[in-house]
């Protein structure tokens, strides 16, 4: 499996985990934007953004285009 496919799989898994947590009890804005270091969402936005950016970069490499 290519790096891009693995990263997309990781993004989908992260989304499933986020949705599950949201459905179990909701997510407050402060917990999403400024979570405590011991919370599940700690680093979630940053990690997801890094993975998504890498997927975009790989897609551009495949097509020979630039951002």
C-alpha positions as CSV (number, residue, x, y, z in Angstrom):
1,X,0.0,0.0,0.0
2,X,1.3,3.4,-0.9
3,X,2.1,6.1,1.7
4,X,-0.8,8.2,0.5
5,X,-3.2,5.3,0.9
6,X,-1.9,4.6,4.4
7,X,-2.3,8.2,5.4
8,X,-5.8,8.4,4.0
9,X,-6.6,5.2,6.0
10,X,-5.2,7.0,9.1
11,X,-7.3,10.1,8.5
12,X,-10.5,7.9,8.2
13,X,-9.7,6.1,11.4
14,X,-9.1,9.4,13.2
15,X,-12.5,10.7,11.9
16,X,-14.2,7.5,13.1
17,X,-12.7,7.9,16.6
18,X,-13.7,11.6,16.7
19,X,-17.3,10.8,15.6
20,X,-17.5,8.0,18.2
21,X,-16.4,10.3,21.0
22,X,-18.8,13.0,19.8
23,X,-21.7,10.6,19.8
24,X,-20.9,9.2,23.2
25,X,-21.1,12.5,25.0
26,X,-20.4,15.4,22.7
27,X,-17.3,17.5,22.5
28,X,-17.1,21.0,24.0
29,X,-15.3,23.7,22.0
30,X,-12.6,24.2,24.7
31,X,-11.9,20.4,24.6
32,X,-11.5,20.6,20.8
33,X,-9.5,23.8,20.5
34,X,-7.6,23.7,23.8
35,X,-7.7,20.2,25.3
36,X,-5.9,19.2,28.4
37,X,-2.8,17.1,27.7
38,X,-4.5,14.0,29.1
39,X,-7.6,14.2,26.9
40,X,-8.1,12.1,23.8
41,X,-8.3,15.2,21.6
42,X,-4.9,16.5,22.8
43,X,-3.0,17.0,19.6
44,X,-5.8,15.8,17.4
45,X,-6.2,18.9,15.2
46,X,-2.4,19.2,14.7
47,X,-2.0,15.6,13.9
48,X,-4.9,15.5,11.5
49,X,-3.7,18.7,9.7
50,X,-0.1,17.3,9.3
51,X,-1.5,14.0,7.8
52,X,-3.9,15.9,5.5
53,X,-1.1,18.2,4.3
54,X,1.2,15.3,3.6
55,X,-1.6,13.6,1.5
56,X,-2.1,16.9,-0.5
57,X,1.7,17.1,-1.1
58,X,1.8,13.4,-2.2
59,X,-1.1,14.0,-4.6
60,X,0.7,17.0,-6.1
61,X,3.8,14.9,-6.5
62,X,1.8,12.2,-8.3
63,X,0.3,14.7,-10.8
64,X,3.5,16.8,-11.2
65,X,1.7,19.9,-10.0
66,X,2.5,22.5,-7.2
67,X,0.6,24.0,-4.4
